[in-house]
Amino acid sequence: MEPLGVNAYGEVLDPGRVADCHLGLLLHAPPVGEPEPGRVLVVAPRALLHPRVPQPAGSLVYELVTGHPDREPGELVFLADLAVELRAWPAETWAGLGVDPAAVARAVLACWRAGELLGLELDGATFEEARALERPAMAYARGQLRARLARQVQRAHRRWLHPSSQRRPGDTFL
């Protein structure tokens, strides 16, 4: 797959530039009107490079997650965010690139369920927030969820760093 090249702002992707960000995937959406919270799985971007994830689609999503010029370390990114960011490349769409982001997400979730990937399962997504993870235009609701889940990821990371966490040298957080 060809790289995206220069976007409308004169920027290019630098894959792997921010490898310590996180990808959030909808694991379970709550039913309408039900009190049950939705769940989100947070994984490291390298999960997109797993052999069972469709390629080259997973690699392109990885490039967007880790190489976008505006990406910050520790940032929590959702697929809907990537759809918005992809608009900076006016000639490109997911379909035009031959990428089915839902298929990539399903493959990552399947790998996690099979125990092949590390992930952090978080709950508390409302029905609207779960919808925002699939609809790029719902940026405000996604931002609210991102802020709340990012705090949970930070707390989990601090617990993982603590000496009592039983982590071994070379272990990765996600």
Long-range contacts (C-beta under 8 A, 24 or more apart in sequence): 1-56, 1-59, 1-60, 1-97, 1-98, 3-63, 4-60, 4-63, 4-89, 4-92, 5-89, 7-88, 7-89, 8-88, 8-89, 8-90, 9-69, 9-88, 11-69, 11-88, 12-69, 13-63, 13-64, 13-67, 13-68, 13-69, 14-67, 14-69, 15-62, 15-63, 15-66, 15-67, 16-66, 16-67, 17-66, 17-67, 17-71, 18-66, 18-67, 18-68, 18-71, 18-72, 18-73, 18-75, 19-44, 19-45, 19-46, 19-66, 20-73, 20-74, 21-45, 21-65, 21-66, 21-71, 21-72, 21-73, 21-74, 21-75, 21-76, 21-77, 22-74, 22-75, 22-76, 22-77, 22-153, 22-174, 23-47, 23-48, 23-65, 23-76, 23-77, 23-78, 23-79, 23-108, 24-76, 24-77, 24-78, 24-133, 24-146, 24-149, 25-78, 25-79, 25-105, 25-108, 25-109, 25-133, 26-105, 26-125, 26-130, 26-133, 26-134, 27-109, 27-121, 29-125, 29-127, 29-130, 29-131, 30-125, 30-126, 30-127, 30-130, 31-127, 32-127, 33-127, 34-127, 37-123, 37-124, 37-125, 37-126, 38-123, 38-124, 38-125, 38-126, 38-127, 38-129, 38-130, 39-121, 39-122, 39-123, 39-125, 40-121, 40-122, 40-123, 40-125, 40-133, 40-145, 40-149, 41-108, 41-109, 41-112, 41-119, 41-120, 41-121, 41-122, 42-76, 42-119, 42-120, 42-121, 42-122, 42-149, 42-153, 42-174, 43-108, 43-112, 43-117, 43-118, 43-119, 43-120, 43-174, 44-118, 44-172, 44-173, 44-174, 47-108, 47-111, 47-112, 47-117, 47-119, 47-174, 48-104, 48-108, 50-107, 50-108, 50-111, 50-116, 50-117, 52-107, 52-110, 52-111, 52-116, 53-104, 53-107, 53-108, 53-111, 54-100, 54-103, 54-104, 54-107, 57-97, 57-98, 57-99, 57-100, 57-101, 57-103, 57-104, 58-104, 58-107, 58-108, 60-97, 60-99, 61-99, 61-101, 61-104, 74-150, 74-153, 74-154, 75-150, 76-146, 76-149, 76-150, 76-153, 78-133, 78-142, 78-146, 79-105, 79-133, 79-134, 80-132, 80-133, 80-134, 80-135, 80-136, 80-138, 80-142, 81-136, 81-142, 83-136, 84-136, 84-139, 118-172, 118-173, 118-174, 119-174, 120-152, 120-153, 120-156, 120-174, 122-149, 122-152, 122-153, 124-148, 124-149, 124-152, 125-149
